[in-house]
Amino acid sequence: MSERTAEMPFTMHLEELRTCLVRTLLGILIGAIASYLFIGEIFQILTFPLHDSSPDAVLIGTGPAEAFIVKIKVAIFAGILLSAPLSIYQLWVFISPGLHQHEKRFVIPFVFFASLFFFTGVSFCYSLVLPVALRFLGAEFVDIGISANIKIGEYLSFIVTLLIVFGVLFEIPIISYFLARLNLLSHQWLIRNGRTAIVVIFVVAAVLTPSPDWATQILLAVPLLILYGMSIGIAYYVRRNGKGRGKGSGSELGDDEGKGRGRGREIS
């Protein structure tokens, strides 16, 4: 931990948190205002997966103000996407006082790759997960002979939740990299807890998916398993190249090899 962080009182931490949150919200607000100017085009993009997978499905409104509320929600969602790099940068600003001086130079790679993985997760969900999930759910209407008249608010909540969940969960490799650099995570620990991680991943997929169908849950669980495997490789790369804090020391999350070396030095 840096000397500045050690000297900062708790109230100053709260002040920095408040400042970062205000800047993040302002970024979302500006992005939402800009997106509102193109709300029709954005709405068409969001509804395309439904019309493509279930051409007979009809989106309906059930209240006099629902169209306006939907436009506001779509604009806010678009604002969140547009301001994602700024939000990620504000996260870095908040945690940077706890980093060493040489670690603070990673701000540009962190913002770039975190933004890249976030948008990759959103794109993966939009181009692959949503079509499969909506096609599966649309077939259920056909099986029982019911016309799909879907409330627009419920539809948007469904897809927006999925898009954001995939975007956030695709940050796992980035988080693993920095935890490994801080010696808070090791590939040995990830491998040893692999079975538990598999169970947790499927539980998380079941909880986070807004629909109970197994297809959507599988489409979330499989990428998470792949990302977990990537995290093992990333943690191994960091440790092998000696890029963690205190090169050669053990990870706090169960690097028994490093701890064993430390005990050996103490005995000698």
HELIX and SHEET records of a PDB file:
HELIX    1   1 GLU A    3  GLU A    7  1                                   5    
HELIX    2   2 PHE A   10  TYR A   36  1                                  27    
HELIX    3   3 ILE A   39  SER A   53  1                                  15    
HELIX    4   4 GLU A   66  LEU A   82  1                                  17    
HELIX    5   5 ALA A   84  ILE A   95  1                                  12    
HELIX    6   6 SER A   96  GLY A   98  5                                   3    
HELIX    7   7 GLN A  101  PHE A  106  5                                   6    
HELIX    8   8 VAL A  107  PHE A  124  1                                  18    
HELIX    9   9 CYS A  125  VAL A  129  3                                   5    
HELIX   10  10 LEU A  130  ASP A  143  1                                  14    
HELIX   11  11 ILE A  152  LEU A  169  1                                  18    
HELIX   12  12 ILE A  172  ARG A  181  1                                  10    
HELIX   13  13 HIS A  187  ARG A  192  1                                   6    
HELIX   14  14 GLY A  194  LEU A  208  1                                  15    
HELIX   15  15 TRP A  214  ARG A  240  1                                  27    
HELIX   16  16 ASP A  256  ILE A  267  1                                  12    
SHEET    1   A 2 VAL A  58  ILE A  60  0                                        
SHEET    2   A 2 ASN A 149  LYS A 151  1                                        
END                                                                             
